[in-house]
């Protein structure tokens, strides 16, 4: 079953990222997108083997839909908007690169930094999964899994490291694929992440024992020394 889930994750990423990048581009002649897709697949396999092979309970949770019955209504709305904003950002990149040309393309150094950002962001997300077996896609109190506060690993640096990784991924993806406009547009899903953090923390303070103490211990939500 684990091997099957690895294959599903690989196919899913090819379908989503490949489809949302190449179809709007109107061409397969885009080496940066092919390299990006290769990095995504290698990173996916590494995360599945390095993290989820030993934590298949979390893997099962990550395979569940992003909208669930136990979810607060506010999180259902925010999650839906966040998914739309993220997918819209991916689609916007090829539209800008091949059609709109809204801003000058990033130079070689800026785009290379973007790829580094993306890889670093993916590593942070994987480290979040490694440290936190309760890092599921939705906000809910996981009573059946005896949820507790996690304050180790990357969670000792910021309270929402997975969102920090996603932020780096969105900006890095845009820069590597040569769209400054998309990097600026990433402010939309990032803003939704900030809103989600506010709702999520309010929920966890009410539902999860010791979360208040955790917020006192780890001061920063998303970016160390900034916020």
N, C-alpha and C positions, 0 to 999 in steps of 0.2 A: 504493500500500500504506500510506503514512503517513496519508493521509486516512482510509482504512478503519480504521486503528488508533485514530485520534482519535475516530471515530464509535463504535467498540467501547467505548472508555474512557468516553465520555459515557453511552451506554446502560447500561453496567455500573454506573456510579455511581448513575444513576437507579433501576435495579433494586434495588441493595443498600440504599442509604440510604433511597430512597423506600419500598421494601417493608418494611424493618425499622422505620421510623418510623410510617408511616401505618397499616399493618395492625394492629399492637398498639394503636394509638390508637383504632382503630375509627371514624375520621372523617378526611375530607380538609379539614375546616374548622380549619386550624392554620397561621396565616400565618407564624409563626416557622419552622416546618419548611419551608414553601415558600421562604421567603427563604434559609434555610440551604442548601436544595437548589440554589437559583440561584447562591449563592456557590461551592458545590462545583463546579458545572459551569463557571462562569467561570474559576475557579482551575485546573480540569483543562485547559481549552483553552489558557490562558496557559502552563501548564507544558509541555504537549505542544509548543506552537509555540516557546516561548522556550528550552526545554531539549532536548527529545528530537528535534526536527527536525534538529538538527546532531549528534545522538549516537544514531543508530538501533541501534547495537550494544547500548547499554544498554537502550534501549526493548525490544528483542527479549528481553533477559534479564529485564526486569521483567514481560513477558508470560508467562514460564514459571511453572509451578505452584510453590507455596510449599514443597512437599516434593519433593526431588530425590534421585537415586541417589547422587550424590557427597557429599551432606550427612552430617556426623557424626550418629549416632543421638541424641545429646544435643540437637542443634539441631532435629532432626525433632520430638522430644517438646516442647521449649520453644515452637517455632513453632506447633505444633498447639494447645497450651494458650493461647498468646497470641492466635491467631485466634479461638478460642472465647470468650475473655475480652473481646476487643474487640467482637465481634458481640453478645455478651450485654449489654455496656454500652449499645450503641445501642438494643437492644430494651428494656432496662430504662427508658430515658428516657421514652418515651411511656406505659409502664405506670405509672410514678410520677406523671407529669403528669396523666394522665386517670383513674387508678384508685387508686393507693396513697396519694398525697399524704403521703409520709412526713415531709417537712419543709416549712417555709414556702417559697414560691417566691422566688427571687432578685428583688431590685428592679430597676428599669429600668437603674440605673448598673451593677450587678453583671452583669446579662445582657448589656449593651452591651460591657463589658470582656471578657466571654466570647467575643463575636464577634470582637473585636480579637485576643484570644489565638488563636482558631482561624485567622484570616487570617495572623497572625505565624508560627504553627506551620507552616502550609502553605508560607509563603515560605521558612522555614528548611529544610524538606524539599526544596523545589525547588532551593535554593542548594546543598544537599548533592549532589543529582544533577548540578548544573552543575559542581561542583568535582571530583566523584569518579565517574569512568566505571565504577568497579568496585562501585558501590552496588547490588548485586543483592539479591533478597529472602532469600537463604539464606547461611549461613556455609559457605564452601568456598574452597579455594585455586584461583584461576582461572589455572591454568598456561597453558591454551590462549590466554588473553587477555593473558598476560605481566603479571600483576598486580603493582603496585608500591604502596608506601606513599604515601598522599596527605596532605600536611600544609599545604595552601594553602586560601584561602577560609575557610569556616566550620570546616574541619578544623584550622585554626590556633588556634581558640578552645576547642573541646572535641573529644574523640576520637570521639564518637558524636552529631553534630549532628542526624542524621535522627531518632534516638530522642528527642532533646530536642524536636524539632518535633512528633512524634507525641504526646508528653506534653502539650504546650500544646494540641494539637488535641482531645484527649479531655476535658481539663478545660474548655476553651473551648466545645466543643459542648454539654456538659452545662449550663453556666451560661446560654448563649444560649437553649437550649430549656427553661430554667426548672426545673432539677432539681438542688438542692444535694445530694440523696442520690446522684444519679449522679456528681456531681463527687467525692464521697467514695468511691464505689465504684470510681472510676478508679484507686484505689490498687492494685487487683488486677492489671490489665494493666501498670501502671507497675512493679510489683514483678517481674513476669515479664520486663519489659525489663531491669531491673537484673540479674536472674539471667542473661539472655541475654548481657548485656555481659560478665559474668564468664567465661562459657564461650567467647564469641567472642574475647576478648582472650587467653585461654590458648591457643586454637587458632592465632591469628595470630602470637603470639610463637614458637610452634613451627614454623609453616609459612612465614611471610613475612619475608624478610630486611629488617632495619632497623626492624621494628615495635617492638622493645625500645627503640631509640634514640628513636623517635617518642613513646613513653609518657613518656620522660624530658623530652622537649622540650615536649609539651603535657600538662600535669599533670592537667587535669580531664576526667572521662569524660563527664558529662552536663550538669552545671550549673556555669557559671563561678564560681570562688571558693567553691564548696560541695562538689562531689563529681565 
